């Protein structure tokens, strides 16, 4: 039986030290790789100079972008570039996703066992020795965008079926990409991976392979609300994709939920913790809700 060919798309931005580890682990995969595509999202930390050593390496395709158009565009561009090469399966990761050396071997083992109609696989994401549950979730509702992380027991078996996954070790069949197209680059950052998974789920189940491990080096603080500029994109994009995939009622229901979230965060982060002013909080929530309703995309 001819072994399947794997490609990897890595999107990087200003994390050269993590990128070096990421590439080292990709190069040492026990399952041979057909191509490694690296999208440098206009890094300014020496990444371009570091990647120059691979420009003549036939295993690599290096793209240095002239401006940072966000992670969504990075994966869009990387997958578009990958389609010019020969492979059966492609893995999408950021520079902080460190694949275990046997990651693709584990995925390939499950491909051999699994149903030929399953066109999407993921691995288990770990951070500091703990399962990073926010990367692999299920949708709790048929009519609304309601995500719930997998339970601990879901990771005890060989595999678990999921609905959505981050672009931290998601493995896609070429014919699936041909069917659903490329990621939605206009989202800039946040929710672009979940939007893509919504399209995936219309054509295939998604299976998490629990022994295919990714060490995610950048921990996400799930206990504290992210009140940076990135919150704007999370709110706007959440509303947009709810409307696209679940309809108008779901879109406005999402707006209502964000308004309740704003009120809650006024009490927690403005009045009690004093992390942010009410005016700053408004500047994140209300333009995002407005742009989400009007479906204003792109970098704002």
N, C-alpha and C positions, 0 to 999 in steps of 0.2 A: 504493500500500500504506500502510495506517495505521501510523504509527510507534508503537512500544511505549512505554508509560508507565513511568517508573522512580520509585520512592520510596526514601528513605534513612532508616534508623534509626541515630541516634547515641546512644550511652550515655556519660555523662560523670560524673566524680567528682573534684572538687578539682584540676582542671587547666585553669583558665580561659584561660591563655595559649595552650595547645595547642588548646582548643576554638575559640577565635577563628580560628585558622589553618584548622582543620578545616572550620568553617562557611563561611569565605571560599572555600575550594576547592570545596565542595559547591555553593555559589551560582554559581560560575563554570564549571560543567560545560558542555561544548559540546553535550551531549545534554540537552535540557530535562527537568526533574524535575517530577513531579506533586505530591509532598509530601515535606516534611522533618520527621521526628519526632525530637525531642530529649528524652531521658530524663535528668533531672538527679537523680542518686542521692544526694540530700541533701548536696550540696556546701556547704562553709562558707567559700568563698574569694571570694564575690561573684558566683558563677556565676548564681544566681537573679536577681540584679539585672541582670546583663548580658543574660540571656535575655529579660527583660521587654520589650525593644525589639521582639522578634519576635512577641509574643503577639497582636498585631492584624494581623500579616502573614498573608495567606491561604495562603501557601506553607508555613507552619509549623504544627506542633502541638507545644506545649511542655508537658511533664509534670514538675512538681517533686515528687519523692517526699518523704514526711515522715520516712523513715528509710532508711538504707543497707542494702538487702537483697541486695547483691552484684551483680556483673555479670550473673550468670545470670538474676536477676529483672529486671534492666534490659532485657535483650534479650527476655525473655518479655513484659514489659509493653509494650515498644516495638512488637513485632510484633503483639501483640493490638490495640494502638491503631491500627496501620497498616491492619488489616483493615477498619476503618470507612471507609476512603477508597478511591478508584478508582485502581488501578495494575495493571500486568501483571507487573512485576519489582520486587523490593525488595533493597536493599543494606544489609548490617549492618556497622557499624564502631564502634570506640571513638573517643574524642576524640583519641587520639594517632595515628590512621590518616589520613594526608593524601593524598587522592586526586589523582592527576594530573588536570589540567583535562579531558583527553580520555578519562578512565577509562570512563565509561559509553558514550561513542561507540565505543571499542574493543570493549567487551562486546557492544554492539548489533550491530556488524559481524560478530561471531562468531555471534550468535544468527541473523542472516540467513543465514549460510553453513551453520550446523549442522543437525543432526537435530532435528526438532520434539519428539522424545521426550527430549531433553536439557533438564533443568529446573533445573540448578544450574551456575553459573560462578563462577570466582574470578579474581583478578588476582595479579600477581607482587609480593611484598612485599620492599621494599628498606629497609635501615637503614645510614645513613652510606655510601651508595654500594655496599654489598654485599648480595647476596641473603640474606634472612633465611629460611633453609631450614626452620626449625622450624615455620613457618606452613602449609606445604603438604607433606603426607606420604602415603605409601602403607602399607597393612597387609601385613606379610610372611607372615601365616599365615591360613588359613581357619578355624582352631579357637581361636586365641588373639589377644589384643590386643597386636600387635607392630608398632610404627610405625617407618618408615624415611623420612627426608627424600628429596626428589627429588635426583637427581644433577645436576651442572652441565649435562650434555648434554640433560637434559629441558627446560631453559630455552632451548635454542638454536633449537628449532622454533617454529612459530606457536602451538601449544597442547600441553598435556600432560594426560593423564588422571590424576586423583588419587583418593584414598579419603577423606581427612580434611583439614579446613582449619579454621583459627581464624576467629573472627568479625572478621577484619581484611580486609574487602573480599570477602565472600561474597555472591553475587547469586542470589536464588531466585525461581522462577516462582510466581505466586499459586496456581495449581492444585496445586503441590507442597505449599505451606504448608497448603492446605485438606485435603490427603491425610494429611500426617504430624503435623499439629498444631503446637503451640508448643514452644519450648525448655523444658527441665526446670529450672524455677526453683529447685527444692529443693536443687540441687547447690551453690548460693551462689556459689562461684567455682571455677575450674579444671575442665577436662574437659567442661563443659557444651556447648561448641562441637563437640567430637569426638563426644559422645553424639548430638547432633543430626545430625551427618554420617552416623552409622551408620544412622539412620532414612532419611536422604536416599538413601543408596546402595541401599536396598531398592527404590526407585522410579525412580532415575535415575542415570546416570553424572554425575561431576563433572569439569568441564573447566577447567583453568587457562589463561587467556589471557595469554600471556607479555608482550605489549605493553601490557596494562592495568596500570599501575604504581600501587602504594601506597607512600608514604614513611612507614614506621613510625618515629615519632620516639622511642619508648621502646625502647632496645636491651635485649634479653634476654641476660644473661650465661650462655652455655651451657657455659662452662669451669668455673664455680664452682657448687657445689650450693647451691640456695636452702634455707637452714635457718631461714627465718622461719616464722611461724604458717601461712603459705599452704601449706607442705609437708603439713600435716595434711589439707587439702582435696584436694590432688593425689593422696595415697595413698588416702584414703577413697573418693573419687569414681572413681578408677581401678579399684578393686576392685568397686564397685557396678556400673559400666557393663560391666565384663568379665562379671559374672554375668548382667546383663540381656540382653546381646546375644550372648554366646558360651556361657553355661551354667555350671553348678556347678563343673565341672572347671577351667574357665578362671578362675573366681573364686578358687579355692584355689591355683591355680598362680600367680596374681598375688600372693596373700598370701605365698607362699614366696619369690617374687622380691623383695618388699619386705623380708622378713626378712634375706635375703642382702644387700640394700642397706644395711640398718641395720648389719650386722656390718662391711661394707666401710667405711661412714662413721665407725664408731667408730675404726677404725685411721687414717683420713685426717684427719678433722676434730676428733676428740677427742684422740687420742694424738700425732699428728704436727703438725698445724696449730694445734691448741688453739683452734679457733674457737668451740667449744661444749662444755658439759659432757655427760657420759654421761646424767645425769638429764634434762637438757633434751632431748637427742636421743630418749630413751625417751618423753618426754611428747609428742613429735610422732608417732613411729612407732606405738607400741602402742595408744593410744586410736583412732588412725585405722584400723588394721587391724581392731580389734575392731568399730568402728562400721561399717566396710565390710562385714564378714561379716554383721552384723545389719541392714544397710541402713538405718542411722540417718541420715536426711537433714536438711537445713536448716542454719541458722547455729548453730554449736556454740560 
